[in-house]
Amino acid sequence: MQKKEEIAYFSMEVGIDSRIPTYSGGLGILAGDTLRSCADIGAPIVGITLMNNKGYFFQKLDDQGNQIEIPVEWSIDDFMELENINISIPVEGRKIKVQVWKYLVTGITGCQIPIYFLDTNVKENSEYDREITYFLYGGDEKYRLYQEIILGIGGVLVLDALGYKNIKKYHMNEGHSSLLVLELIKKENEKFGDRTTEEIIRSVRNKCIFTTHTPIQSAHDKFSISLVKEVLGGYIGNNEIDKICQNGVLNMTLLALNNSLYINGVSKKQQKVSSSMFPGYPIDSISNGVHHIFWTSKSFRKLFDKYASNWRVDPSYLRHATLVPRREIMDAHLKSKRELLDFVNTKKNIGMDIDIFTIGFARRITKYKRFDLLFNDIEKLKDIALNTFPIQIILAGKSHPKDFDGKRTIKNIYNIINDLSDHIKIVFLENYDIEIAKLITSGVDVWLNTPQVPNEASGTSGMKASLNGVPSLSILDGWWIDGHIEDVTGWKIESAPIKNVAADTNNFIGSNSIYSKLESVILPMFYSNKKKWTKIMRYTISFNGSFFNSKRMLQQYMLKAYSI
Ligand SMILES: *Cc1c(COP(=O)(O)O)cnc(C)c1O
């Protein structure tokens, strides 16, 4: 049967449910939130992603603070149904079989949209081929290329086999899926052999949309041309491969940039940074958002139902948060905080106190995010906590298994937590995932974010916090440039662009700015001016919750990208 869906959304990772371990961080969560909003409005869209039979990994810390990565045991058929199709992809003179699982996302009015998970773990495949879809971002360069072949080329073949004959737009959520361009060109060639190459390329380009998510060069996938030819030469043809490579390298970002009609970054700031990295490409911006219901705690959902009754259908109504009595905002917050602290105290037996100002910070841990900036001057931090106002701190985050800097940072923080344990209660929650993210972003009193300018493409945890009335204390980069109003939605942390000052100096500037804002503005207000504090909580919701949500984001994609 021919299916009506017109947009195919490709993403290497999708974070749709904390029990489905097919995400590592912001990119996957964004994909999940996007597809949730699609289901809410019944958008004619289908999601395509990879299965990760063993997940990203389950994180544990040993008693030295070393991150231990444990494969995730989970059973796919608790959540998804196997489709009755099989495709195979010819590589290196053999065929890799791919099976397909369907997961249905249900929206607020009951509409459902499918996400297809591509899985090579079938018995006809060799052991090596079965493992291609075991680990998200696992293995070596070749393993990654195989994964991206399954996602990009396999994804197009799967849509065909499932009867989606009417796809008008292929949206690449980051460059991992850009090999889909090659499959589309191949299909057009086979179908319209009489067209010129130029016409074919133009017609493919009209169908492709590319969202770039990071200004960090090393995060853009690149493969050597010899590897690509070895693996794909027989299927795509060496001539075609030569055409898409530059200086002996296949750059997945350039492949997507060169073949997309519409290109966007995920914040105003990242649009600028990406445009200077890739001069000549028309890069637009659509700011990220988070799913307004999914990331709002139970107590705030109740409050919004009462005071902004249309907010579930249209989160722009959250601007009415300014009408909520301050006491009710505080009560709702204390319920979320209680839930978080119960979780923390049960896990860590640390006795965190609901009356104490609580700082939250949780992210993928990698160098530019400067996870340890808050601890740059431990004596100063201790001095604030002991001699001005008490604080407690909740941290979480995973580091990629091969990110040795990130893992050193975790170990370092682990030691700091132990050293400070007589003075400040600090916990590091293991295995940061969607459930923990929901608890922390809604239950702390302030959300901290300390990236190195200009590396933050957007950042989304602060948006989750906003929906729950939690203001941010953040470096002005990514989304916070647009979400920040000093003393109204939160506070900025000073910083200098890395190219102007040495990293140490910049860390000094940033950490001192955190300490002085805490000491002179934030803590006094929290402890002695609840009236002003609760006003800030309200503004946080009405300015930022009403805007930085995935419904508004999706509407912009529909207008600017899907309907051109
Ligand atoms: C939201 C989220 C992220 C991404 O947060 P950023 O602020 O964009 O870095 C990463 N991991 C989990 C589990 C999340 O929920």
The ligand as a Gaussian input file, in Angstrom:
#p B3LYP/6-31G(d) Opt

LIG

0 1
 C       18.857000      17.240000      27.224000
 C       19.854000      16.160000      27.372000
 C       21.129000      16.292000      26.828000
 C       21.559000      17.507000      26.057000
 O       21.728000      18.605000      26.869000
 P       22.561000      19.871000      26.353000
 O       22.268000      20.915000      27.344000
 O       22.000000      20.214000      25.002000
 O       23.957000      19.459000      26.307000
 C       22.039000      15.261000      26.994000
 N       21.704000      14.140000      27.650000
 C       20.476000      13.971000      28.188000
 C       20.167000      12.699000      28.896000
 C       19.513000      14.969000      28.073000
 O       18.292000      14.787000      28.583000

